[in-house]
Amino acid sequence: MIDVKLPDIGEGIAEGEIVKWSVQAGETIAKDQALLEILTDKASVEIPAPAAGTVDALLFEEGDLVPVGSIIARIQDGSATASSPASATASAPHQSPPVQPQATHQSQTPQINVLATPSVRRFAIEKDVDLNQIQGSGPYGRILREDVEKRSATATVAEPSTPVTPPTKPAVSEQQGSTHSANETRIPLRGIRRKIADQMVKAKFTAPDFFYGDEADLTELVQFRKNMATELKPEGIKLTYLPFIIKAVISGLKAYPNLNASLHDEAQEVVMKHDYNIGFATDSPNGLFVPVIHHADRLSIIALSREIQRLAEQVREGKASSAEMRGGTFTLTNIGAIGGTMCSPIINHPEVGIMGINKIYQKPMVHQGEIAIRWACNLSLAFDHRVVDGADGARFCNHVIHLLQNPQRLLLET
């Protein structure tokens, strides 16, 4: 029997959430076949099977947070011959928790091939419940603690010879674990949604932020991008506004380096970053992710366009690596692609600044002393006030706007 442990899946990562099991108990699998999907630091990682064989047991449920090094599954590698009842009984201590004689009857059937976590097995022993007689209501028929409780409560009122009806499965929606009632649906907070919730709570309760917004006249940039996009399209390059904005932001971070930093809360140190790793929020079928363009200051507008396109495709296909989701020093969120003239972004802690890009739209504006129809865009910024003063935040925004309003000058930035 092979114990499959949750491997070390990244520096500083102590646990992962089981998003989805790709196999079922009793299934025959090949070496390196995907066993499950684990979510860590907003990145999904597939864990492969270490050997070919038959899945003996899955020891955790979808949605469980599992510490690194924990045994998550057991695989019968196929080298052992079929066991006799006597040998199966002898192997029981290896596959289930130690039996406490005081808590169970000697006549109880060994609970070997049932699908249940160690904690549920221990609880069943305490309640003197035979797991072999329970139909589990969890994923793939996994026996849950509630199933044991129901069985225990039924057994106290039933005659020993009275058959007990297995507990009825709760109604399940398309999302695993969701339950319905007459007037509401409850969906477990799992996967990327739980990661986002944890990160947002941490950011709002850790960093006292302040909001700053201003308007930019992007008329020249709109025309310049339009001309260049047409020229680059035959090369397969999708030129958006984001590469230009990243270039302007990097210039601003170099001028005001305390915005390219983080605050180490325990050591009470401001950590100034010398790399410019720009994260950009990306919507996907699996939720909101923030891939990071590492060393973005070393890339041209065209190279930035290619990297943005590559990372966005990786995220939407669920193939982005954990390394591509870590190490950001400043974040951009482009809500304008959907709509809206203003937003209040939440800092991607432990970074100290984030900029929201709202929609680019036409409106009457004063240009060279006259009213004209121009292309406007509001920029929404949030800063950690423990590190960034309001004046520096405003100067940074002015610096970025000046470059965006003068695209030829922006292209001279290094």
C-alpha positions as CSV (number, residue, x, y, z in Angstrom):
1,M,0.0,0.0,0.0
2,I,1.4,3.4,-1.0
3,D,0.6,6.5,1.2
4,V,0.3,9.6,-1.0
5,K,1.3,12.7,0.8
6,L,0.6,16.3,-0.1
7,P,4.1,17.4,-1.4
8,D,5.9,20.7,-0.8
9,I,4.3,22.8,-3.5
10,G,6.1,26.1,-3.0
11,E,8.3,28.0,-0.7
12,G,6.5,29.2,2.4
13,I,3.3,27.3,1.6
14,A,2.1,25.3,4.6
15,E,-1.2,24.0,3.4
16,G,-3.4,23.7,0.3
17,E,-7.1,23.4,-0.4
18,I,-8.4,20.4,-2.2
19,V,-10.4,21.9,-5.1
20,K,-11.3,18.6,-7.0
21,W,-10.5,14.9,-6.8
22,S,-9.8,13.6,-10.3
23,V,-10.2,9.9,-9.3
24,Q,-12.5,7.8,-7.2
25,A,-11.9,5.0,-4.7
26,G,-11.6,1.7,-6.5
27,E,-10.5,3.3,-9.7
28,T,-7.4,1.8,-11.6
29,I,-4.9,4.6,-12.4
30,A,-1.6,5.0,-14.2
31,K,1.6,6.5,-12.9
32,D,1.6,10.3,-13.2
33,Q,-2.1,10.4,-13.8
34,A,-3.7,13.4,-12.1
35,L,-5.0,12.5,-8.7
36,L,-6.4,15.9,-7.5
37,E,-6.2,19.6,-7.9
38,I,-4.8,21.7,-5.0
39,L,-5.2,25.5,-4.6
40,T,-2.4,27.6,-3.1
41,D,-1.7,31.3,-3.3
42,K,-4.4,31.7,-6.0
43,A,-2.7,29.0,-8.2
44,S,-4.1,25.6,-9.0
45,V,-1.6,22.7,-9.0
46,E,-2.3,19.2,-10.1
47,I,-0.9,16.4,-8.0
48,P,0.1,13.3,-10.0
49,A,-0.1,9.6,-8.9
50,P,3.3,8.4,-7.7
51,A,2.7,4.9,-9.0
52,A,0.2,2.9,-11.0
53,G,-2.4,0.8,-9.2
54,T,-5.8,1.0,-7.6
55,V,-7.1,3.9,-5.5
56,D,-7.7,2.4,-2.1
57,A,-9.0,5.5,-0.2
58,L,-9.3,9.2,-0.5
59,L,-8.7,10.6,3.0
60,F,-9.9,14.2,2.6
61,E,-12.9,15.9,1.0
62,E,-13.1,18.6,-1.6
63,G,-12.9,21.9,0.2
64,D,-10.6,20.6,3.0
65,L,-7.5,22.6,3.9
66,V,-4.7,20.1,4.1
67,P,-1.2,20.7,5.7
68,V,1.8,19.9,3.6
69,G,3.0,16.4,4.4
70,S,-0.4,15.0,5.2
71,I,-1.4,11.6,3.8
72,I,-4.2,12.5,1.3
73,A,-4.8,9.1,-0.4
74,R,-3.7,5.5,-0.4
75,I,-2.9,3.4,-3.6
76,Q,-2.7,-0.3,-3.8
77,D,0.3,-0.6,-6.2
78,G,-0.9,-4.0,-7.6
79,S,2.1,-6.0,-6.5
80,A,0.1,-7.7,-3.7
81,T,-2.1,-10.7,-4.4
82,A,-5.7,-10.9,-3.4
83,S,-5.9,-11.0,0.3
84,S,-7.8,-13.6,2.2
85,P,-10.3,-12.5,4.9
86,A,-7.7,-13.4,7.5
87,S,-5.0,-11.3,5.9
88,A,-7.4,-8.4,5.3
89,T,-8.3,-8.4,9.0
90,A,-4.6,-8.4,9.8
91,S,-4.0,-5.3,7.6
92,A,-6.7,-3.3,9.3
93,P,-4.4,-1.5,11.7
94,H,-2.5,0.0,8.8
95,Q,-5.6,1.3,7.1
96,S,-7.7,2.7,9.9
97,P,-7.0,4.4,13.3
98,P,-6.0,2.3,16.3
99,V,-9.1,0.7,17.9
100,Q,-9.7,1.5,21.5
101,P,-11.1,-1.6,23.2
102,Q,-13.2,0.5,25.6
103,A,-15.0,2.3,22.8
104,T,-16.2,-0.6,20.7
105,H,-17.5,-4.1,20.7
106,Q,-15.2,-7.0,19.9
107,S,-17.8,-8.3,17.3
108,Q,-17.7,-5.1,15.3
109,T,-16.7,-5.6,11.6
110,P,-13.3,-4.1,10.7
111,Q,-13.9,-0.8,8.9
112,I,-11.4,-1.3,6.1
113,N,-12.8,-0.4,2.7
114,V,-15.1,2.4,3.7
115,L,-14.4,5.9,2.4
116,A,-14.0,8.2,5.5
117,T,-11.3,10.5,6.9
118,P,-9.3,9.5,10.0
119,S,-11.3,11.9,12.2
120,V,-14.6,10.4,11.1
121,R,-13.3,6.9,11.7
122,R,-12.3,7.8,15.3
123,F,-15.6,9.5,15.9
124,A,-17.4,6.3,14.6
125,I,-15.4,4.2,17.1
126,E,-16.3,6.6,20.0
127,K,-20.0,6.3,19.0
128,D,-19.8,2.5,18.5
129,V,-21.0,2.8,14.9
130,D,-20.1,0.4,12.2
131,L,-19.0,2.4,9.1
132,N,-19.6,-0.6,6.9
133,Q,-23.4,-0.2,7.5
134,I,-23.5,3.5,6.4
135,Q,-24.1,5.0,3.0
136,G,-22.1,8.2,2.9
137,S,-23.6,11.4,1.7
138,G,-20.3,13.1,0.8
139,P,-18.5,13.2,-2.5
140,Y,-18.0,9.8,-4.1
141,G,-20.0,8.3,-1.2
142,R,-17.6,9.5,1.5
143,I,-19.0,9.1,5.0
144,L,-19.2,12.4,6.8
145,R,-19.4,13.1,10.6
146,E,-23.1,13.9,10.2
147,D,-23.8,10.5,8.7
148,V,-22.2,8.9,11.8
149,E,-24.3,11.1,14.1
150,K,-27.5,10.2,12.3
151,R,-26.7,6.5,12.4
152,S,-25.8,6.8,16.1
153,A,-29.1,8.6,16.9
154,T,-31.1,6.1,15.0
155,A,-29.4,3.1,16.7
156,T,-30.4,4.4,20.1
157,V,-34.2,4.1,19.3
158,A,-34.2,1.1,17.0
159,E,-34.3,-2.5,18.0
160,P,-31.0,-4.4,17.2
161,S,-32.7,-6.4,14.5
162,T,-34.4,-3.4,12.9
163,P,-32.8,-2.4,9.6
164,V,-31.8,1.2,9.5
165,T,-32.5,3.3,6.4
166,P,-29.3,5.0,5.1
167,P,-29.4,8.8,5.5
168,T,-30.8,10.7,2.6
169,K,-28.4,12.8,0.6
170,P,-29.0,16.5,0.7
171,A,-30.0,18.2,-2.5
172,V,-26.8,19.2,-4.4
173,S,-26.6,21.9,-7.0
174,E,-24.1,22.1,-9.9
175,Q,-21.5,23.4,-7.5
176,Q,-20.4,20.6,-5.2
177,G,-21.7,20.9,-1.7
178,S,-24.4,23.4,-2.4
179,T,-27.7,22.8,-0.7
180,H,-31.2,24.0,-1.5
181,S,-34.3,25.0,0.5
182,A,-37.6,26.5,-0.6
183,N,-36.3,30.1,-0.6
184,E,-32.5,30.0,-0.7
185,T,-29.4,28.2,-2.0
186,R,-26.3,27.9,0.2
187,I,-22.9,27.5,-1.6
188,P,-19.8,26.6,0.4
189,L,-17.1,29.3,0.3
190,R,-14.4,27.2,-1.3
191,G,-11.6,27.4,-3.8
192,I,-10.5,30.7,-5.3
193,R,-13.6,32.4,-3.7
194,R,-12.3,31.5,-0.3
195,K,-8.8,32.6,-1.2
196,I,-10.1,36.0,-2.4
197,A,-12.2,36.4,0.7
198,D,-9.2,35.7,3.0
199,Q,-6.9,38.1,1.1
200,M,-9.5,40.9,1.0
201,V,-10.2,40.6,4.8
202,K,-6.5,40.6,5.5
203,A,-5.9,43.6,3.4
204,K,-8.7,45.7,4.8
205,F,-8.0,44.8,8.4
206,T,-4.2,45.2,8.1
207,A,-3.6,48.2,5.8
208,P,-5.3,51.5,6.6
209,D,-5.7,52.6,3.0
210,F,-6.6,55.9,1.5
211,F,-8.3,56.5,-1.9
212,Y,-7.1,59.0,-4.6
213,G,-8.6,59.6,-8.0
214,D,-8.0,61.8,-11.0
215,E,-8.9,62.2,-14.7
216,A,-6.6,61.7,-17.7
217,D,-7.2,63.0,-21.2
218,L,-6.1,60.0,-23.3
219,T,-7.0,61.3,-26.7
220,E,-3.5,61.2,-28.1
221,L,-2.9,57.7,-26.6
222,V,-6.2,56.4,-28.1
223,Q,-5.1,57.5,-31.6
224,F,-1.5,56.2,-31.2
225,R,-2.6,52.8,-29.9
226,K,-5.2,52.5,-32.7
227,N,-2.5,53.1,-35.4
228,M,0.0,50.7,-33.8
229,A,-2.6,48.0,-33.1
230,T,-3.4,47.9,-36.9
231,E,0.3,47.6,-37.7
232,L,1.0,44.9,-35.2
233,K,-2.1,42.8,-35.8
234,P,-0.6,40.7,-38.7
235,E,2.1,39.7,-36.2
236,G,-0.5,38.2,-33.9
237,I,0.0,41.0,-31.3
238,K,-3.1,42.3,-29.5
239,L,-2.1,45.8,-28.4
240,T,-4.2,47.0,-25.6
241,Y,-3.8,50.1,-23.3
242,L,-2.3,48.0,-20.5
243,P,1.3,47.9,-21.7
244,F,1.3,51.7,-22.0
245,I,-0.1,52.0,-18.5
246,I,2.4,49.6,-17.1
247,K,5.3,51.6,-18.6
248,A,3.9,54.8,-17.1
249,V,3.4,53.2,-13.7
250,I,6.9,51.8,-13.6
251,S,8.3,55.3,-14.4
252,G,6.2,56.6,-11.5
253,L,7.4,53.9,-9.1
254,K,11.0,54.8,-10.0
255,A,10.3,58.4,-9.2
256,Y,8.5,57.5,-6.0
257,P,10.2,54.3,-4.8
258,N,8.3,54.1,-1.5
259,L,5.3,53.0,-3.6
260,N,7.2,50.0,-4.9
261,A,7.5,48.5,-1.4
262,S,5.8,46.4,1.3
263,L,5.6,46.7,5.1
264,H,6.9,43.8,7.2
265,D,4.4,43.9,10.1
266,E,6.3,41.7,12.5
267,A,9.7,43.3,12.0
268,Q,8.2,46.8,11.6
269,E,10.3,47.4,8.5
270,V,9.5,49.0,5.2
271,V,10.9,46.7,2.5
272,M,11.9,48.7,-0.6
273,K,11.7,46.6,-3.7
274,H,14.4,46.9,-6.5
275,D,12.5,44.8,-9.0
276,Y,9.4,46.0,-10.8
277,N,7.0,43.1,-10.8
278,I,3.6,44.3,-12.0
279,G,0.5,42.2,-11.3
280,F,-2.7,42.7,-13.3
281,A,-6.1,41.3,-12.1
282,T,-7.5,38.9,-14.6
283,D,-11.1,37.6,-14.8
284,S,-11.4,33.9,-15.6
285,P,-14.1,31.1,-15.5
286,N,-12.5,30.0,-12.2
287,G,-12.5,33.4,-10.5
288,L,-10.2,36.4,-10.2
289,F,-6.5,35.8,-10.5
290,V,-3.5,38.2,-10.4
291,P,-0.7,37.0,-12.6
292,V,2.6,38.9,-12.3
293,I,4.9,40.2,-15.0
294,H,8.3,39.8,-13.4
295,H,11.0,42.5,-14.3
296,A,8.4,44.4,-16.3
297,D,10.8,47.4,-16.5
298,R,13.0,45.3,-18.8
299,L,10.3,44.8,-21.4
300,S,9.3,46.9,-24.4
301,I,5.7,47.8,-25.2
302,I,5.5,44.9,-27.7
303,A,7.2,42.4,-25.2
304,L,4.7,43.5,-22.5
305,S,1.8,42.9,-24.9
306,R,3.0,39.4,-25.6
307,E,3.5,38.6,-21.9
308,I,0.1,40.0,-20.9
309,Q,-1.5,37.9,-23.6
310,R,0.4,34.8,-22.6
311,L,-0.3,35.1,-18.8
312,A,-4.0,35.9,-19.4
313,E,-4.4,32.8,-21.5
314,Q,-2.6,30.7,-18.9
315,V,-5.0,32.0,-16.2
316,R,-8.1,31.4,-18.3
317,E,-7.1,27.9,-19.1
318,G,-6.2,27.1,-15.5
319,K,-2.5,26.5,-16.4
320,A,-0.8,29.4,-14.6
321,S,2.0,28.2,-12.3
322,S,2.3,29.4,-8.7
323,A,5.5,31.2,-9.6
324,E,3.6,33.3,-12.1
325,M,1.2,34.4,-9.4
326,R,3.7,35.5,-6.8
327,G,6.2,38.2,-6.2
328,G,4.2,41.3,-7.3
329,T,5.3,44.7,-6.1
330,F,2.4,46.8,-7.5
331,T,-1.0,45.8,-9.0
332,L,-3.3,47.1,-11.7
333,T,-6.9,46.2,-12.0
334,N,-8.6,47.1,-15.3
335,I,-12.4,47.3,-14.6
336,G,-12.9,49.7,-17.5
337,A,-13.0,46.8,-20.0
338,I,-16.4,46.0,-18.5
339,G,-17.5,49.5,-17.6
340,G,-17.7,52.0,-14.8
341,T,-16.2,55.5,-14.4
342,M,-14.9,55.0,-10.9
343,C,-13.9,52.2,-8.5
344,S,-12.3,51.8,-5.1
345,P,-9.7,49.0,-5.5
346,I,-8.5,47.0,-2.5
347,I,-4.7,46.8,-2.0
348,N,-3.1,43.5,-2.8
349,H,-1.5,43.1,0.6
350,P,1.5,43.1,1.4
351,E,1.9,45.6,-1.5
352,V,1.3,49.3,-0.6
353,G,-0.4,50.5,-3.7
354,I,-2.9,49.5,-6.4
355,M,-4.3,51.4,-9.4
356,G,-7.8,50.8,-10.9
357,I,-8.2,51.7,-14.6
358,N,-11.8,52.7,-15.5
359,K,-13.4,52.9,-18.9
360,I,-12.1,55.1,-21.6
361,Y,-15.0,57.2,-23.0
362,Q,-15.7,60.3,-25.0
363,K,-16.9,63.5,-23.2
364,P,-16.8,67.2,-23.6
365,M,-13.5,68.5,-22.1
366,V,-11.6,71.8,-22.2
367,H,-8.6,71.4,-24.5
368,Q,-6.3,74.3,-25.4
369,G,-9.0,76.8,-24.1
370,E,-11.8,75.3,-26.1
371,I,-14.6,72.8,-25.5
372,A,-13.9,69.6,-27.5
373,I,-14.9,66.0,-27.5
374,R,-12.0,64.1,-26.0
375,W,-11.2,60.6,-24.7
376,A,-11.3,60.6,-20.9
377,C,-10.3,58.0,-18.3
378,N,-10.5,58.1,-14.5
379,L,-7.7,56.5,-12.6
380,S,-8.5,55.2,-9.1
381,L,-5.7,54.5,-6.6
382,A,-5.5,53.1,-3.1
383,F,-2.4,53.3,-0.9
384,D,-1.3,51.9,2.4
385,H,-1.2,55.1,4.5
386,R,1.3,53.6,6.9
387,V,3.9,53.8,4.1
388,V,2.6,56.3,1.5
389,D,1.7,59.8,2.3
390,G,-1.2,61.5,0.5
391,A,1.1,64.0,-1.2
392,D,3.3,61.2,-2.7
393,G,0.2,59.3,-3.9
394,A,-1.0,62.4,-5.7
395,R,2.4,63.2,-7.2
396,F,2.7,59.6,-8.4
397,C,-0.7,59.8,-10.1
398,N,0.2,63.1,-11.8
399,H,3.4,61.5,-13.1
400,V,1.5,58.6,-14.6
401,I,-1.1,60.8,-16.1
402,H,1.5,63.1,-17.7
403,L,3.1,60.2,-19.5
404,L,-0.2,58.7,-20.6
405,Q,-1.3,62.0,-22.1
406,N,2.0,62.2,-24.0
407,P,2.6,58.8,-25.5
408,Q,5.7,59.9,-27.5
409,R,7.3,61.0,-24.3
410,L,6.3,57.7,-22.7
411,L,8.2,55.7,-25.3
412,L,11.4,57.4,-24.3
413,E,11.2,55.9,-20.8
414,T,13.7,53.2,-19.9
